[in-house]
Amino acid sequence: MTHQRIQTDGAPAAIGPYSQAIAAGELLFCAGQVGLDPASGQLADGFEAQVERTLDNVGAILAAAGLGFGDVVKTTCFLVDLADFQVFNEHYGRRFTGEAPARSTVAVAGLPRGARVEVEVVAHRPALIDAIARG
């Protein structure tokens, strides 16, 4: 299967040996994003700001692949504290309108850089590789 690396300055650069996203066939697999500002490299201040920045980062990667939140078919969401779930869900619901993707949300002991939330997505679009190649 053909695959292609997706990279954008609109989301933080990878902080390890991984890609922001990989397009493979009709699927786009996005690495987990946290609330780091791509310009400063600093973590957004406060949980809600981290959620918004995290979703902005996801959106930037989707856009770099010619996709949007409506193309997402699966998300995995990581929260350091499940007590934040309702607030997270409010912000998440404003981005994923219409037919919501399948989702898993799990509590974790910690996240990179002290983040309180991380979101990874899988998106689908027929002929994704062709769309990226056309620019």
N, CA, C and O atoms as a GROMACS GRO file, in nm:
protein
  540
    1MET      N    1   0.084  -0.117   0.000
    1MET     CA    2   0.000   0.000   0.000
    1MET      C    3   0.089   0.124   0.000
    1MET      O    4   0.186   0.131   0.074
    2THR      N    5   0.054   0.219  -0.082
    2THR     CA    6   0.126   0.345  -0.088
    2THR      C    7   0.092   0.430   0.033
    2THR      O    8  -0.023   0.436   0.075
    3HIS      N    9   0.193   0.495   0.089
    3HIS     CA   10   0.165   0.587   0.197
    3HIS      C   11   0.252   0.711   0.182
    3HIS      O   12   0.356   0.709   0.118
    4GLN      N   13   0.204   0.820   0.245
    4GLN     CA   14   0.272   0.948   0.234
    4GLN      C   15   0.267   1.020   0.368
    4GLN      O   16   0.165   1.020   0.436
    5ARG      N   17   0.378   1.080   0.403
    5ARG     CA   18   0.389   1.157   0.527
    5ARG      C   19   0.321   1.292   0.507
    5ARG      O   20   0.336   1.355   0.403
    6ILE      N   21   0.246   1.335   0.608
    6ILE     CA   22   0.182   1.467   0.609
    6ILE      C   23   0.251   1.551   0.715
    6ILE      O   24   0.271   1.506   0.828
    7GLN      N   25   0.287   1.672   0.679
    7GLN     CA   26   0.359   1.762   0.770
    7GLN      C   27   0.308   1.903   0.750
    7GLN      O   28   0.290   1.947   0.636
    8THR      N   29   0.284   1.975   0.857
    8THR     CA   30   0.242   2.114   0.849
    8THR      C   31   0.304   2.195   0.962
    8THR      O   32   0.325   2.144   1.072
    9ASP      N   33   0.332   2.321   0.934
    9ASP     CA   34   0.380   2.412   1.038
    9ASP      C   35   0.265   2.460   1.126
    9ASP      O   36   0.288   2.525   1.228
   10GLY      N   37   0.141   2.427   1.087
   10GLY     CA   38   0.024   2.466   1.164
   10GLY      C   39   0.002   2.383   1.289
   10GLY      O   40  -0.088   2.412   1.368
   11ALA      N   41   0.083   2.280   1.308
   11ALA     CA   42   0.078   2.194   1.427
   11ALA      C   43   0.222   2.176   1.474
   11ALA      O   44   0.316   2.192   1.396
   12PRO      N   45   0.239   2.144   1.602
   12PRO     CA   46   0.376   2.128   1.654
   12PRO      C   47   0.453   2.019   1.579
   12PRO      O   48   0.397   1.916   1.540
   13ALA      N   49   0.580   2.043   1.560
   13ALA     CA   50   0.666   1.942   1.500
   13ALA      C   51   0.672   1.820   1.592
   13ALA      O   52   0.658   1.832   1.714
   14ALA      N   53   0.692   1.705   1.534
   14ALA     CA   54   0.703   1.582   1.612
   14ALA      C   55   0.817   1.596   1.713
   14ALA      O   56   0.924   1.647   1.680
   15ILE      N   57   0.794   1.551   1.836
   15ILE     CA   58   0.897   1.560   1.940
   15ILE      C   59   0.966   1.425   1.959
   15ILE      O   60   1.024   1.399   2.064
   16GLY      N   61   0.959   1.342   1.858
   16GLY     CA   62   1.022   1.211   1.861
   16GLY      C   63   1.024   1.153   1.721
   16GLY      O   64   0.993   1.223   1.625
   17PRO      N   65   1.060   1.026   1.709
   17PRO     CA   66   1.070   0.963   1.576
   17PRO      C   67   0.932   0.917   1.525
   17PRO      O   68   0.903   0.797   1.519
   18TYR      N   69   0.848   1.013   1.490
   18TYR     CA   70   0.717   0.983   1.434
   18TYR      C   71   0.676   1.097   1.342
   18TYR      O   72   0.738   1.203   1.341
   19SER      N   73   0.570   1.076   1.264
   19SER     CA   74   0.517   1.176   1.173
   19SER      C   75   0.390   1.236   1.231
   19SER      O   76   0.321   1.171   1.309
   20GLN      N   77   0.360   1.359   1.193
   20GLN     CA   78   0.233   1.419   1.236
   20GLN      C   79   0.116   1.334   1.187
   20GLN      O   80   0.018   1.314   1.259
   21ALA      N   81   0.128   1.286   1.063
   21ALA     CA   82   0.023   1.201   1.007
   21ALA      C   83   0.080   1.123   0.890
   21ALA      O   84   0.180   1.162   0.829
   22ILE      N   85   0.015   1.011   0.861
   22ILE     CA   86   0.048   0.929   0.745
   22ILE      C   87  -0.080   0.901   0.669
   22ILE      O   88  -0.178   0.853   0.726
   23ALA      N   89  -0.079   0.931   0.540
   23ALA     CA   90  -0.190   0.894   0.452
   23ALA      C   91  -0.156   0.759   0.392
   23ALA      O   92  -0.049   0.741   0.334
   24ALA      N   93  -0.247   0.664   0.408
   24ALA     CA   94  -0.227   0.529   0.354
   24ALA      C   95  -0.356   0.485   0.288
   24ALA      O   96  -0.459   0.468   0.354
   25GLY      N   97  -0.351   0.468   0.157
   25GLY     CA   98  -0.473   0.436   0.085
   25GLY      C   99  -0.575   0.546   0.104
   25GLY      O  100  -0.544   0.663   0.080
   26GLU      N  101  -0.695   0.512   0.147
   26GLU     CA  102  -0.801   0.610   0.168
   26GLU      C  103  -0.807   0.662   0.312
   26GLU      O  104  -0.901   0.733   0.348
   27LEU      N  105  -0.709   0.625   0.394
   27LEU     CA  106  -0.712   0.663   0.535
   27LEU      C  107  -0.597   0.758   0.570
   27LEU      O  108  -0.488   0.751   0.513
   28LEU      N  109  -0.625   0.846   0.664
   28LEU     CA  110  -0.524   0.933   0.721
   28LEU      C  111  -0.515   0.901   0.869
   28LEU      O  112  -0.616   0.908   0.940
   29PHE      N  113  -0.397   0.866   0.916
   29PHE     CA  114  -0.372   0.834   1.056
   29PHE      C  115  -0.293   0.949   1.117
   29PHE      O  116  -0.178   0.972   1.081
   30CYS      N  117  -0.355   1.022   1.209
   30CYS     CA  118  -0.289   1.136   1.273
   30CYS      C  119  -0.232   1.095   1.408
   30CYS      O  120  -0.300   1.030   1.488
   31ALA      N  121  -0.109   1.133   1.432
   31ALA     CA  122  -0.047   1.111   1.562
   31ALA      C  123  -0.123   1.192   1.666
   31ALA      O  124  -0.184   1.293   1.634
   32GLY      N  125  -0.118   1.147   1.789
   32GLY     CA  126  -0.182   1.220   1.897
   32GLY      C  127  -0.129   1.362   1.908
   32GLY      O  128  -0.008   1.385   1.899
   33GLN      N  129  -0.220   1.455   1.928
   33GLN     CA  130  -0.184   1.595   1.942
   33GLN      C  131  -0.218   1.642   2.083
   33GLN      O  132  -0.321   1.605   2.139
   34VAL      N  133  -0.130   1.725   2.138
   34VAL     CA  134  -0.155   1.788   2.268
   34VAL      C  135  -0.164   1.939   2.245
   34VAL      O  136  -0.152   1.986   2.132
   35GLY      N  137  -0.186   2.014   2.350
   35GLY     CA  138  -0.209   2.157   2.339
   35GLY      C  139  -0.085   2.242   2.330
   35GLY      O  140  -0.077   2.348   2.393
   36LEU      N  141   0.013   2.199   2.252
   36LEU     CA  142   0.133   2.280   2.230
   36LEU      C  143   0.110   2.380   2.118
   36LEU      O  144   0.056   2.345   2.012
   37ASP      N  145   0.150   2.503   2.141
   37ASP     CA  146   0.144   2.605   2.036
   37ASP      C  147   0.255   2.576   1.936
   37ASP      O  148   0.371   2.562   1.976
   38PRO      N  149   0.223   2.565   1.807
   38PRO     CA  150   0.327   2.529   1.710
   38PRO      C  151   0.435   2.636   1.694
   38PRO      O  152   0.549   2.604   1.659
   39ALA      N  153   0.401   2.761   1.718
   39ALA     CA  154   0.500   2.868   1.702
   39ALA      C  155   0.596   2.877   1.820
   39ALA      O  156   0.717   2.889   1.802
   40SER      N  157   0.542   2.870   1.941
   40SER     CA  158   0.626   2.889   2.059
   40SER      C  159   0.675   2.758   2.120
   40SER      O  160   0.775   2.757   2.191
   41GLY      N  161   0.604   2.648   2.093
   41GLY     CA  162   0.638   2.520   2.154
   41GLY      C  163   0.591   2.510   2.298
   41GLY      O  164   0.623   2.413   2.367
   42GLN      N  165   0.516   2.610   2.344
   42GLN     CA  166   0.468   2.613   2.482
   42GLN      C  167   0.330   2.550   2.492
   42GLN      O  168   0.248   2.559   2.400
   43LEU      N  169   0.305   2.488   2.605
   43LEU     CA  170   0.175   2.428   2.633
   43LEU      C  171   0.076   2.538   2.668
   43LEU      O  172   0.107   2.628   2.746
   44ALA      N  173  -0.044   2.531   2.611
   44ALA     CA  174  -0.148   2.628   2.642
   44ALA      C  175  -0.177   2.626   2.792
   44ALA      O  176  -0.164   2.522   2.857
   45ASP      N  177  -0.215   2.740   2.845
   45ASP     CA  178  -0.236   2.756   2.989
   45ASP      C  179  -0.380   2.722   3.026
   45ASP      O  180  -0.472   2.792   2.984
   46GLY      N  181  -0.400   2.616   3.102
   46GLY     CA  182  -0.533   2.576   3.147
   46GLY      C  183  -0.594   2.468   3.059
   46GLY      O  184  -0.562   2.456   2.941
   47PHE      N  185  -0.682   2.391   3.119
   47PHE     CA  186  -0.740   2.276   3.049
   47PHE      C  187  -0.817   2.316   2.923
   47PHE      O  188  -0.794   2.258   2.817
   48GLU      N  189  -0.907   2.412   2.933
   48GLU     CA  190  -0.987   2.449   2.816
   48GLU      C  191  -0.901   2.502   2.703
   48GLU      O  192  -0.925   2.471   2.587
   49ALA      N  193  -0.801   2.582   2.735
   49ALA     CA  194  -0.709   2.632   2.633
   49ALA      C  195  -0.632   2.517   2.570
   49ALA      O  196  -0.606   2.519   2.449
   50GLN      N  197  -0.595   2.417   2.650
   50GLN     CA  198  -0.526   2.300   2.594
   50GLN      C  199  -0.617   2.222   2.499
   50GLN      O  200  -0.572   2.176   2.394
   51VAL      N  201  -0.744   2.207   2.536
   51VAL     CA  202  -0.837   2.136   2.448
   51VAL      C  203  -0.848   2.210   2.315
   51VAL      O  204  -0.838   2.149   2.208
   52GLU      N  205  -0.868   2.341   2.320
   52GLU     CA  206  -0.882   2.420   2.197
   52GLU      C  207  -0.756   2.412   2.110
   52GLU      O  208  -0.765   2.393   1.989
   53ARG      N  209  -0.639   2.425   2.173
   53ARG     CA  210  -0.514   2.418   2.098
   53ARG      C  211  -0.493   2.279   2.040
   53ARG      O  212  -0.446   2.265   1.927
   54THR      N  213  -0.528   2.176   2.117
   54THR     CA  214  -0.517   2.038   2.069
   54THR      C  215  -0.602   2.020   1.944
   54THR      O  216  -0.556   1.965   1.844
   55LEU      N  217  -0.726   2.066   1.949
   55LEU     CA  218  -0.816   2.051   1.834
   55LEU      C  219  -0.773   2.139   1.718
   55LEU      O  220  -0.792   2.101   1.602
   56ASP      N  221  -0.716   2.256   1.745
   56ASP     CA  222  -0.659   2.339   1.638
   56ASP      C  223  -0.546   2.264   1.568
   56ASP      O  224  -0.537   2.266   1.445
   57ASN      N  225  -0.461   2.197   1.646
   57ASN     CA  226  -0.350   2.120   1.588
   57ASN      C  227  -0.401   2.007   1.501
   57ASN      O  228  -0.351   1.985   1.391
   58VAL      N  229  -0.502   1.935   1.551
   58VAL     CA  230  -0.563   1.828   1.472
   58VAL      C  231  -0.619   1.886   1.342
   58VAL      O  232  -0.597   1.831   1.234
   59GLY      N  233  -0.691   1.998   1.353
   59GLY     CA  234  -0.750   2.061   1.235
   59GLY      C  235  -0.646   2.102   1.133
   59GLY      O  236  -0.668   2.089   1.012
   60ALA      N  237  -0.531   2.152   1.179
   60ALA     CA  238  -0.424   2.194   1.088
   60ALA      C  239  -0.368   2.074   1.011
   60ALA      O  240  -0.339   2.084   0.892
   61ILE      N  241  -0.354   1.962   1.079
   61ILE     CA  242  -0.303   1.842   1.012
   61ILE      C  243  -0.406   1.791   0.912
   61ILE      O  244  -0.371   1.754   0.800
   62LEU      N  245  -0.531   1.788   0.951
   62LEU     CA  246  -0.636   1.747   0.857
   62LEU      C  247  -0.635   1.837   0.734
   62LEU      O  248  -0.642   1.789   0.621
   63ALA      N  249  -0.627   1.968   0.755
   63ALA     CA  250  -0.627   2.062   0.644
   63ALA      C  251  -0.507   2.041   0.552
   63ALA      O  252  -0.519   2.053   0.430
   64ALA      N  253  -0.392   2.008   0.610
   64ALA     CA  254  -0.272   1.983   0.529
   64ALA      C  255  -0.292   1.864   0.436
   64ALA      O  256  -0.226   1.852   0.333
   65ALA      N  257  -0.384   1.775   0.473
   65ALA     CA  258  -0.415   1.659   0.390
   65ALA      C  259  -0.539   1.683   0.304
   65ALA      O  260  -0.588   1.591   0.238
   66GLY      N  261  -0.591   1.805   0.305
   66GLY     CA  262  -0.710   1.836   0.227
   66GLY      C  263  -0.838   1.783   0.289
   66GLY      O  264  -0.936   1.759   0.219
   67LEU      N  265  -0.836   1.764   0.420
   67LEU     CA  266  -0.951   1.707   0.491
   67LEU      C  267  -0.999   1.802   0.600
   67LEU      O  268  -0.937   1.906   0.624
   68GLY      N  269  -1.109   1.766   0.664
   68GLY     CA  270  -1.162   1.844   0.775
   68GLY      C  271  -1.218   1.752   0.881
   68GLY      O  272  -1.211   1.630   0.869
   69PHE      N  273  -1.273   1.810   0.986
   69PHE     CA  274  -1.328   1.731   1.096
   69PHE      C  275  -1.440   1.638   1.050
   69PHE      O  276  -1.459   1.532   1.108
   70GLY      N  277  -1.513   1.676   0.947
   70GLY     CA  278  -1.620   1.591   0.894
   70GLY      C  279  -1.571   1.464   0.828
   70GLY      O  280  -1.649   1.372   0.804
   71ASP      N  281  -1.441   1.456   0.799
   71ASP     CA  282  -1.383   1.336   0.737
   71ASP      C  283  -1.330   1.238   0.841
   71ASP      O  284  -1.288   1.128   0.806
   72VAL      N  285  -1.333   1.276   0.968
   72VAL     CA  286  -1.280   1.190   1.075
   72VAL      C  287  -1.380   1.079   1.104
   72VAL      O  288  -1.499   1.104   1.124
   73VAL      N  289  -1.330   0.955   1.108
   73VAL     CA  290  -1.415   0.839   1.134
   73VAL      C  291  -1.391   0.779   1.273
   73VAL      O  292  -1.474   0.704   1.323
   74LYS      N  293  -1.277   0.811   1.335
   74LYS     CA  294  -1.244   0.753   1.466
   74LYS      C  295  -1.152   0.847   1.541
   74LYS      O  296  -1.056   0.900   1.484
   75THR      N  297  -1.181   0.868   1.668
   75THR     CA  298  -1.090   0.944   1.754
   75THR      C  299  -1.058   0.863   1.877
   75THR      O  300  -1.138   0.782   1.924
   76THR      N  301  -0.940   0.885   1.929
   76THR     CA  302  -0.902   0.833   2.059
   76THR      C  303  -0.857   0.953   2.141
   76THR      O  304  -0.768   1.027   2.100
   77CYS      N  305  -0.921   0.971   2.255
   77CYS     CA  306  -0.898   1.088   2.338
   77CYS      C  307  -0.843   1.043   2.472
   77CYS      O  308  -0.894   0.949   2.533
   78PHE      N  309  -0.739   1.110   2.517
   78PHE     CA  310  -0.672   1.077   2.642
   78PHE      C  311  -0.685   1.194   2.737
   78PHE      O  312  -0.648   1.307   2.702
   79LEU      N  313  -0.737   1.170   2.855
   79LEU     CA  314  -0.751   1.273   2.957
   79LEU      C  315  -0.677   1.230   3.082
   79LEU      O  316  -0.686   1.116   3.125
   80VAL      N  317  -0.602   1.323   3.141
   80VAL     CA  318  -0.533   1.294   3.266
   80VAL      C  319  -0.634   1.281   3.379
   80VAL      O  320  -0.612   1.206   3.474
   81ASP      N  321  -0.746   1.354   3.369
   81ASP     CA  322  -0.848   1.350   3.474
   81ASP      C  323  -0.986   1.339   3.410
   81ASP      O  324  -1.030   1.431   3.342
   82LEU      N  325  -1.053   1.227   3.431
   82LEU     CA  326  -1.186   1.209   3.372
   82LEU      C  327  -1.289   1.306   3.429
   82LEU      O  328  -1.399   1.319   3.374
   83ALA      N  329  -1.256   1.376   3.537
   83ALA     CA  330  -1.345   1.481   3.587
   83ALA      C  331  -1.355   1.595   3.485
   83ALA      O  332  -1.449   1.675   3.490
   84ASP      N  333  -1.260   1.603   3.391
   84ASP     CA  334  -1.261   1.705   3.286
   84ASP      C  335  -1.344   1.663   3.164
   84ASP      O  336  -1.354   1.739   3.067
   85PHE      N  337  -1.403   1.544   3.168
   85PHE     CA  338  -1.470   1.490   3.050
   85PHE      C  339  -1.581   1.581   2.998
   85PHE      O  340  -1.589   1.603   2.877
   86GLN      N  341  -1.665   1.633   3.084
   86GLN     CA  342  -1.778   1.714   3.036
   86GLN      C  343  -1.729   1.841   2.965
   86GLN      O  344  -1.782   1.877   2.859
   87VAL      N  345  -1.631   1.907   3.022
   87VAL     CA  346  -1.575   2.027   2.959
   87VAL      C  347  -1.511   1.990   2.826
   87VAL      O  348  -1.531   2.057   2.725
   88PHE      N  349  -1.434   1.882   2.827
   88PHE     CA  350  -1.373   1.834   2.702
   88PHE      C  351  -1.480   1.808   2.597
   88PHE      O  352  -1.467   1.850   2.482
   89ASN      N  353  -1.586   1.740   2.636
   89ASN     CA  354  -1.692   1.701   2.544
   89ASN      C  355  -1.759   1.823   2.481
   89ASN      O  356  -1.797   1.818   2.364
   90GLU      N  357  -1.774   1.931   2.556
   90GLU     CA  358  -1.834   2.054   2.502
   90GLU      C  359  -1.749   2.111   2.389
   90GLU      O  360  -1.801   2.148   2.284
   91HIS      N  361  -1.619   2.119   2.411
   91HIS     CA  362  -1.528   2.172   2.308
   91HIS      C  363  -1.522   2.076   2.188
   91HIS      O  364  -1.527   2.120   2.073
   92TYR      N  365  -1.511   1.949   2.216
   92TYR     CA  366  -1.506   1.845   2.112
   92TYR      C  367  -1.630   1.853   2.025
   92TYR      O  368  -1.620   1.848   1.902
   93GLY      N  369  -1.747   1.864   2.086
   93GLY     CA  370  -1.874   1.868   2.013
   93GLY      C  371  -1.887   1.987   1.921
   93GLY      O  372  -1.961   1.979   1.822
   94ARG      N  373  -1.818   2.097   1.949
   94ARG     CA  374  -1.822   2.213   1.860
   94ARG      C  375  -1.739   2.190   1.733
   94ARG      O  376  -1.762   2.256   1.632
   95ARG      N  377  -1.644   2.098   1.738
   95ARG     CA  378  -1.561   2.069   1.620
   95ARG      C  379  -1.620   1.955   1.537
   95ARG      O  380  -1.616   1.958   1.414
   96PHE      N  381  -1.674   1.856   1.607
   96PHE     CA  382  -1.729   1.738   1.539
   96PHE      C  383  -1.880   1.751   1.534
   96PHE      O  384  -1.952   1.694   1.616
   97THR      N  385  -1.926   1.827   1.436
   97THR     CA  386  -2.070   1.847   1.418
   97THR      C  387  -2.121   1.747   1.316
   97THR      O  388  -2.042   1.684   1.246
   98GLY      N  389  -2.252   1.732   1.306
   98GLY     CA  390  -2.307   1.636   1.211
   98GLY      C  391  -2.288   1.495   1.262
   98GLY      O  392  -2.306   1.468   1.381
   99GLU      N  393  -2.251   1.407   1.172
   99GLU     CA  394  -2.231   1.266   1.207
   99GLU      C  395  -2.099   1.251   1.283
   99GLU      O  396  -1.991   1.261   1.226
  100ALA      N  397  -2.111   1.228   1.413
  100ALA     CA  398  -1.991   1.220   1.498
  100ALA      C  399  -1.914   1.092   1.470
  100ALA      O  400  -1.973   0.987   1.441
  101PRO      N  401  -1.780   1.100   1.478
  101PRO     CA  402  -1.699   0.980   1.458
  101PRO      C  403  -1.710   0.884   1.577
  101PRO      O  404  -1.755   0.923   1.685
  102ALA      N  405  -1.670   0.761   1.556
  102ALA     CA  406  -1.655   0.669   1.668
  102ALA      C  407  -1.548   0.726   1.759
  102ALA      O  408  -1.455   0.792   1.712
  103ARG      N  409  -1.560   0.701   1.889
  103ARG     CA  410  -1.464   0.761   1.982
  103ARG      C  411  -1.438   0.670   2.100
  103ARG      O  412  -1.527   0.600   2.149
  104SER      N  413  -1.314   0.670   2.144
  104SER     CA  414  -1.274   0.611   2.271
  104SER      C  415  -1.214   0.723   2.354
  104SER      O  416  -1.139   0.806   2.302
  105THR      N  417  -1.247   0.726   2.482
  105THR     CA  418  -1.188   0.823   2.573
  105THR      C  419  -1.136   0.746   2.693
  105THR      O  420  -1.209   0.670   2.756
  106VAL      N  421  -1.008   0.766   2.723
  106VAL     CA  422  -0.946   0.691   2.832
  106VAL      C  423  -0.872   0.786   2.926
  106VAL      O  424  -0.823   0.891   2.884
  107ALA      N  425  -0.867   0.747   3.051
  107ALA     CA  426  -0.788   0.821   3.150
  107ALA      C  427  -0.646   0.764   3.148
  107ALA      O  428  -0.626   0.643   3.140
  108VAL      N  429  -0.550   0.854   3.157
  108VAL     CA  430  -0.410   0.814   3.157
  108VAL      C  431  -0.338   0.879   3.275
  108VAL      O  432  -0.382   0.981   3.327
  109ALA      N  433  -0.228   0.819   3.315
  109ALA     CA  434  -0.152   0.870   3.429
  109ALA      C  435  -0.075   0.997   3.394
  109ALA      O  436  -0.048   1.078   3.482
  110GLY      N  437  -0.040   1.014   3.269
  110GLY     CA  438   0.035   1.132   3.228
  110GLY      C  439   0.045   1.140   3.077
  110GLY      O  440   0.024   1.040   3.007
  111LEU      N  441   0.077   1.259   3.027
  111LEU     CA  442   0.093   1.283   2.884
  111LEU      C  443   0.220   1.363   2.860
  111LEU      O  444   0.272   1.424   2.954
  112PRO      N  445   0.272   1.364   2.737
  112PRO     CA  446   0.395   1.439   2.708
  112PRO      C  447   0.385   1.586   2.748
  112PRO      O  448   0.281   1.650   2.733
  113ARG      N  449   0.495   1.637   2.798
  113ARG     CA  450   0.510   1.778   2.832
  113ARG      C  451   0.413   1.826   2.941
  113ARG      O  452   0.393   1.947   2.956
  114GLY      N  453   0.353   1.734   3.015
  114GLY     CA  454   0.260   1.773   3.120
  114GLY      C  455   0.121   1.809   3.070
  114GLY      O  456   0.042   1.869   3.143
  115ALA      N  457   0.091   1.774   2.946
  115ALA     CA  458  -0.040   1.804   2.889
  115ALA      C  459  -0.149   1.730   2.967
  115ALA      O  460  -0.124   1.628   3.030
  116ARG      N  461  -0.269   1.785   2.961
  116ARG     CA  462  -0.383   1.724   3.029
  116ARG      C  463  -0.478   1.656   2.933
  116ARG      O  464  -0.572   1.589   2.976
  117VAL      N  465  -0.456   1.673   2.802
  117VAL     CA  466  -0.543   1.614   2.701
  117VAL      C  467  -0.460   1.583   2.576
  117VAL      O  468  -0.368   1.658   2.541
  118GLU      N  469  -0.494   1.474   2.510
  118GLU     CA  470  -0.433   1.437   2.382
  118GLU      C  471  -0.543   1.375   2.296
  118GLU      O  472  -0.628   1.302   2.346
  119VAL      N  473  -0.540   1.406   2.166
  119VAL     CA  474  -0.639   1.352   2.073
  119VAL      C  475  -0.567   1.302   1.949
  119VAL      O  476  -0.484   1.371   1.890
  120GLU      N  477  -0.602   1.178   1.909
  120GLU     CA  478  -0.554   1.125   1.782
  120GLU      C  479  -0.676   1.090   1.698
  120GLU      O  480  -0.782   1.054   1.751
  121VAL      N  481  -0.661   1.100   1.566
  121VAL     CA  482  -0.775   1.074   1.478
  121VAL      C  483  -0.734   0.988   1.359
  121VAL      O  484  -0.618   0.981   1.319
  122VAL      N  485  -0.836   0.922   1.305
  122VAL     CA  486  -0.826   0.852   1.177
  122VAL      C  487  -0.933   0.914   1.089
  122VAL      O  488  -1.050   0.922   1.128
  123ALA      N  489  -0.894   0.956   0.970
  123ALA     CA  490  -0.989   1.018   0.877
  123ALA      C  491  -0.993   0.937   0.748
  123ALA      O  492  -0.900   0.862   0.717
  124HIS      N  493  -1.103   0.952   0.674
  124HIS     CA  494  -1.123   0.877   0.551
  124HIS      C  495  -1.168   0.969   0.439
  124HIS      O  496  -1.250   1.059   0.457
  125ARG      N  497  -1.112   0.945   0.324
  125ARG     CA  498  -1.159   1.010   0.203
  125ARG      C  499  -1.111   0.928   0.084
  125ARG      O  500  -0.991   0.900   0.073
  126PRO      N  501  -1.201   0.889  -0.003
  126PRO     CA  502  -1.157   0.814  -0.122
  126PRO      C  503  -1.054   0.894  -0.201
  126PRO      O  504  -1.061   1.017  -0.212
  127ALA      N  505  -0.961   0.824  -0.254
  127ALA     CA  506  -0.856   0.881  -0.338
  127ALA      C  507  -0.776   0.988  -0.263
  127ALA      O  508  -0.735   1.088  -0.323
  128LEU      N  509  -0.752   0.969  -0.135
  128LEU     CA  510  -0.680   1.066  -0.053
  128LEU      C  511  -0.540   1.094  -0.108
  128LEU      O  512  -0.500   1.210  -0.119
  129ILE      N  513  -0.468   0.989  -0.143
  129ILE     CA  514  -0.333   1.010  -0.195
  129ILE      C  515  -0.334   1.094  -0.321
  129ILE      O  516  -0.248   1.180  -0.338
  130ASP      N  517  -0.431   1.071  -0.411
  130ASP     CA  518  -0.441   1.150  -0.533
  130ASP      C  519  -0.470   1.298  -0.500
  130ASP      O  520  -0.414   1.388  -0.563
  131ALA      N  521  -0.556   1.322  -0.400
  131ALA     CA  522  -0.589   1.459  -0.361
  131ALA      C  523  -0.465   1.530  -0.307
  131ALA      O  524  -0.443   1.648  -0.338
  132ILE      N  525  -0.385   1.462  -0.227
  132ILE     CA  526  -0.264   1.523  -0.172
  132ILE      C  527  -0.164   1.552  -0.284
  132ILE      O  528  -0.100   1.657  -0.285
  133ALA      N  529  -0.152   1.459  -0.377
  133ALA     CA  530  -0.056   1.476  -0.487
  133ALA      C  531  -0.093   1.596  -0.574
  133ALA      O  532  -0.005   1.662  -0.629
  134ARG      N  533  -0.223   1.624  -0.588
  134ARG     CA  534  -0.268   1.738  -0.667
  134ARG      C  535  -0.246   1.869  -0.594
  134ARG      O  536  -0.250   1.976  -0.656
  135GLY      N  537  -0.221   1.862  -0.463
  135GLY     CA  538  -0.194   1.980  -0.383
  135GLY      C  539  -0.318   2.045  -0.337
  135GLY      O  540  -0.312   2.147  -0.268
   0.00000   0.00000   0.00000
